[in-house]
């Protein structure tokens, strides 16, 4: 492997490590949803916040609708969604860093890399679960308040469909890579 490629892999590994450490702060994100629910300000924050856009021609909402908005359910769905997404991201990054480490040591076709690829696939399913919860939470804002989220955690149903492509591609790569590792192992045993 060339020195430039080694430096690039090392830089990517360092970036992944920093991202991995910074991702733990995402576990604090649901606190704002719980605080607004506790204060009874969830619906008004959604109605007047910059992270939500009106989807109706009449942007006003009655006081009865605002009062009936399920603030605690919304906060719970956002919490579960954010936690699942964060766990998926952490697991994905950890497996990806294992693969990068093995590339730096020159171990290309190993069973450990195949396991790391499988872990990346399962991490994607954690993120799909989080996307589902976030889509349900954002459906509440659309149905009750006529607002759609456009902020950081504003997953919708089309995002859920799109997120199924990643695990499919990684599963194909995992299957091909596992087969290559098996062929390499057979080849090593016959020599």
C-alpha positions in Angstrom: 0.0 0.0 0.0 1.4 3.4 -0.9 2.3 6.0 1.7 -0.4 8.4 0.4 -3.1 5.8 0.8 -1.9 4.9 4.3 -2.0 8.6 5.3 -5.5 8.9 3.8 -6.7 5.9 5.7 -5.1 7.2 8.9 -6.8 10.6 8.4 -10.1 8.9 7.8 -9.7 6.8 10.9 -8.9 9.8 13.0 -11.9 11.7 11.6 -14.1 8.6 12.4 -12.7 8.5 16.0 -13.5 12.2 16.6 -17.0 11.8 15.1 -17.4 8.7 17.3 -16.6 10.7 20.5 -18.7 13.7 19.4 -21.7 11.4 18.7 -22.1 10.7 22.4 -23.4 14.3 22.8 -26.4 13.3 20.6 -27.8 11.4 23.7 -28.4 14.9 25.2 -30.6 16.1 22.3 -33.9 14.6 23.7 -33.6 16.7 26.8 -35.0 19.7 25.0 -38.1 17.7 24.0 -38.7 16.6 27.5 -38.2 20.1 28.9 -40.7 21.5 26.5 -43.2 18.8 27.3 -42.8 19.4 31.0 -43.3 23.1 30.5 -46.3 22.5 28.2 -44.6 24.4 25.4 -44.1 21.6 22.8 -47.0 22.6 20.5 -46.2 26.4 20.6 -42.5 25.7 20.0 -43.4 23.6 16.9 -45.9 26.3 15.7 -43.4 29.2 16.0 -40.1 27.4 15.7 -37.7 27.8 12.8 -37.3 24.0 12.4 -40.9 23.5 11.3 -42.6 24.6 8.1 -46.4 25.0 7.5 -47.9 22.5 5.1 -51.4 24.1 5.0 -52.7 27.2 3.3 -54.0 28.4 6.7 -51.1 28.5 9.1 -53.2 29.2 12.2 -54.2 26.4 14.6 -57.0 26.6 17.2 -56.2 26.6 20.9 -58.1 23.4 21.3 -55.8 21.6 18.8 -52.7 23.1 20.5 -54.0 21.9 23.9 -54.7 18.4 22.6 -51.3 17.9 21.1 -49.6 14.8 22.6 -46.5 16.5 24.0 -45.3 13.5 26.0 -45.9 11.1 23.2 -44.0 13.3 20.9 -41.1 13.7 23.4 -41.0 9.9 23.9 -40.9 9.2 20.1 -38.2 11.8 19.6 -36.2 10.3 22.4 -36.5 6.7 21.2 -35.7 7.8 17.6 -32.7 9.8 18.6 -31.3 7.1 20.9 -31.7 4.4 18.2 -30.1 6.6 15.5 -27.2 7.4 17.8 -26.6 3.8 18.8 -26.7 2.8 15.2 -24.2 5.6 14.3 -21.9 4.6 17.1 -22.0 0.9 16.1 -21.5 1.7 12.5 -18.5 3.9 13.2 -16.9 1.4 15.5 -17.2 -1.4 12.9 -15.9 0.9 10.2 -12.9 1.9 12.3 -12.1 -1.8 12.8 -12.0 -2.3 9.1 -9.8 0.8 8.6 -7.4 -0.5 11.3 -7.1 -3.9 9.6 -6.4 -2.1 6.3 -3.6 -0.1 7.9 -2.1 -3.4 9.2 -2.4 -5.0 5.8 -5.0 -7.6 6.7 -7.4 -7.3 3.9 -9.4 -10.5 3.7 -10.0 -11.6 7.3 -13.0 -13.0 9.2 -12.8 -10.0 11.5 -13.5 -7.7 8.6 -16.5 -9.8 7.6 -17.8 -9.6 11.2 -17.3 -5.8 11.1 -19.3 -5.6 7.8 -22.1 -7.6 9.4 -22.0 -5.2 12.4 -22.3 -2.3 10.0 -25.4 -3.9 8.5 -27.0 -4.4 11.9 -26.1 -0.8 12.8 -28.1 0.3 9.8 -31.1 -1.5 11.1 -30.8 0.4 14.4 -30.9 3.6 12.4 -33.9 2.4 10.4 -35.7 1.9 13.8 -34.7 5.4 14.8 -35.9 6.8 11.5 -39.3 5.1 12.0 -39.8 6.6 15.4 -38.8 10.1 14.2 -41.1 9.7 11.2 -44.0 8.9 13.5 -43.1 11.9 15.7 -43.0 14.2 12.8 -46.3 12.7 11.5 -47.8 13.9 14.7 -46.7 17.5 14.0 -48.1 17.3 10.5 -51.4 15.7 11.5 -52.1 17.9 14.6 -50.4 21.2 13.8 -50.0 21.3 10.1 -46.2 21.6 10.4 -43.5 19.5 9.0 -40.0 19.3 10.5 -37.0 20.5 8.5 -34.4 20.5 11.3 -31.8 17.9 12.4 -34.2 15.1 13.4 -36.9 15.6 10.9 -37.2 12.2 9.3 -40.3 11.4 7.4 -41.8 8.4 5.6 -39.8 8.9 2.4 -36.6 8.9 4.6 -37.6 5.6 6.0 -37.9 4.1 2.5 -34.6 5.6 1.4 -32.8 4.2 4.5 -33.6 0.7 3.4 -31.2 1.0 0.5 -28.0 1.3 2.7 -28.4 -2.1 4.5 -29.3 -3.8 1.2 -26.1 -2.6 -0.4 -24.0 -3.4 2.7 -25.6 -6.9 2.8 -24.5 -7.6 -0.8 -21.0 -6.4 0.0 -20.9 -8.5 3.2 -22.0 -11.6 1.2 -19.4 -11.1 -1.5 -16.7 -10.3 1.0 -17.5 -13.3 3.2 -17.3 -15.5 0.1 -13.9 -13.9 -0.8 -12.7 -14.6 2.8 -13.9 -18.2 2.4 -12.1 -18.7 -0.9 -8.9 -17.2 0.6 -9.1 -19.5 3.6 -9.5 -22.5 1.2 -6.6 -21.3 -0.9 -4.4 -20.9 2.2 -5.2 -24.5 3.3 -4.5 -26.1 0.0 -1.0 -24.6 -0.3 
